[in-house]
Amino acid sequence: MPKITLPDGNQLTLADGATVYDVAAAIGPGLARAAIGGAITFDGNRQLTDLNAPLPGDCRIELLTAKDDNADSLYLLRHSTAHVMAEAICKLYPDTQLAYGPPLEDGFYYDLHTSHAISPPDFERIEAEMQRIVSEDRKFCRYEMPRDEAMKKLEAEGNRFKVDNALRAEGGTLSFYVTGENRGQDWEDLCRGPHIPSTGVIKAFRIKQVSGSYYRGDVNEQQLQRVYGTAFFNKKALKQYEQQLEEAKKRDHRLLGQQLELFTINPDVGSGLVLWEPNGAIVRTMLENYVKMELILRGFEPVFTPHIGRLDLYRTSGHYPYYEDSQFPALYETDRGRALLCLRNLIRRAEEETGERKAEVAQQVKVFADAVAQAFGDFGGGDALDDPAKLSPVVEECLCHEEGYLLKPMNCPHHINIYAAQHRSYRQLPIRLAEFGTVYRYEQSGELGGMVRVRGFTQDDAHIFCTPDQVQAEIASCIELTQQVLSTLEFKDYRARIGLRDPESDKYIGAAELWEQAEQNLRDAAAASGLSATEEIGEAAFYGPKIDFVVKDCIGREWQLGTVQVDYNLPERFKITYVGRDNREHRPVMIHRAPLGSMERFVGILIEHFAGAFPLWLAPVQVAVATISEKSDEYAQEVHKSLVGAGLRVLLDDGSDKIGPKKHRLRSRKIPYILVVGENEAADRTVNVNDRDGASLGTFPLAAFIEGCILEIQTKGKQRHGALQEA
């Protein structure tokens, strides 16, 4: 009889074979009617499950309802709505072959192949068919089949994508979901689940867009259509989401970046590599200057490090091969190393293939491996040449001894070597090293997006080397700095997330006791700072736990920005030391921190947060001077010269256009202040001040306007229009 622990700590004992629904019914009939699934924690693993799924034994359970409207409940809803959309498309276009349809953070998609080119005019028809399925309130019913029997079923259906998905799945059985209770008659799909109880739970949905994709993201594979949608538990939430989307379109940093000449990404240079135009470079420079000044005030010392490093450097740190799949290929020094790298990539291709294609690539591996052995001597392949799976570890081992270089994926190994360049005493600690360092990640092309997902980015990175008794104060200072930066940039709604190690995972380096100490350091520092933080297992960096600041922008979207990480492991791996009070060598603790994270990503988010209307201190052009007629040109030039002399970034528009079109053009550039200068202003030595929203602030002496701007810049906008109001 399983013992069930509820979120409030209360326990229930139910009969063997009890389900999630039985737990809800034991609590109350209202909850039983409202429940749509559960989140079960068993043997340290948490997973979502169907309402009618049997309990695995003693476990902890969180019941999910449509009223929760949280990530777990929406996951179930959107996964199920993806099935409804797939059924509708299959009904409308019978030759459709489905690949897969996962839920996303804000919706879902389905990759599929059909001779019909789905386009926006088809959305209404698909949604109507979906509504028919929803109105039938059909149950989602799961059944399982032995693997051999299930494979025969899928092969008979002739969908190579489903056969491939099944071959990749683990276990001796495969599961299917029927949208209805009539197996063999109602629509079904190969699926691990889980799902909501029935289609009637779906109250609001929308098809969002369609795009092209490749199967498994491989450009050499079958081209598919990817249909995106979203779903909510009520129409009000869907409407709010659609309004948010409309606002997001207006704020899209990719469009605004082009309109405001902030940045460009040119495929001739490379996808995911940002070119900062002069206007964007000003925004970036102002941000950097602000953060650099704050760092100097807090005792940080600037450093610079190269863009590449030896492979052994990153092998020691663990970044290589840990990040290998998201790194640019290593630059091996020898022909042998380069040949082995090509062989390794071919082996990985063979491991990903299925069916006849797998055998073809395996043969290619054997031929290439023979050629490598003949060219560079036996590398230990031997009998493994006929089996890529056996050959793979041999090649990996060989590559571990090849010398080469790697584009820098992280700054920390370089900063560690700066620390290690001198003998250190406890009297010198903490040592705080800071760098705006550029790093590189080879993100997949489908994952790139403007400035927020790129392949080369600059981190406002810093590393603190301190004694164990200094850790708490240093973390608290990092938290305070991050909060100050977010406040200055008008991010007021944010939460903290403590990312912890998953004890069941093998991706983390270092001893368990060091992890426990680091995790407790973060908990204590967060509590001492009055920072309310949630804890998430599995969200730690591979070398240490972290506090991430998750910021909500002005239209409700969440972004992970600043981070603070505690690391006992890299100092151990690099064997760095300091001499303590006892005249013995000790291991320092390392703290990683970046209040902005990445300049590219942060500026992209800022563009959308401010809708391109940056505060005065960040604006590329702070003031525009516009003449009414040529009679005021001379005075306008005097005004321009005075503003530039005061250190402001100014644009002079003394063209022949009328003042109306001039003001409209300058407002479209989102320049904070537009000074209209005519004959009256020239006679009175004043300026007529307008803001970018079209409001007239009045006529002021030029000196008063300059004083107001300087005050607004110095206070980062906290005293906007202060001197003007006084005047």
Secondary structure, 3 states (H helix, E strand, C coil): CCEEECCCCCEEECCCCCEHHHHHHHHCHHHHHHEEEEEEEECCEEEEECCCCECCCCEEEEEEECCCCCHHHHHHHHHHHHHHHHHHHHHHCCCCEEEECCEECCEEEEEEECCCCCCHHHHHHHHHHHHHHHHCCCEEEEEEEEHHHHHHHHHHHCCHHHHHHHHHCCCCEEEEEEECCCCCCCCEEECCCCCCCEHHHCCEEEEEEEEEEEHHHCCCCCEEEEEEEEEECCHHHHHHHHHHHHHHHHHCHHHHHHHCCCEECCCCCCCCCCEECHHHHHHHHHHHHHHHHHHHHCCCEECCCCCEEEHHHHHHHCHHHHCHHHCCCCEECCHHHHHHHHHHHHHHHHHHCCHHHHHHHHHHHHHHHHHHHHHHCCCCCHHHHHCHHHHHHHHHHHHCCCCEEEECCCCHHHHHHHHHCCCCECCCCCEEEEEEEEEECCCCHHHCECCCECCEEEEEEEEEEECHHHHHHHHHHHHHHHHHHHHHCCCCEEEEEEEECCCCCCCCCCCHHHHHHHHHHHHHHHHHCCCCEEEEECCCECCECEEEEEEECCCCCEEEEEEEEEECHHHHHHCCCEECCCCCEECCEEEEEECCCCHHHHHHHHHHHCCCCCCCCCCCCCEEEEECCHHHHHHHHHHHHHHHHCCCCEEEECCCCCHHHHHHHHHHCCCCEEEEECHHHHHHCEEEEEECCCCEEEEEEHHHHHHHHHHHHHCCCCCCCHHHHHC
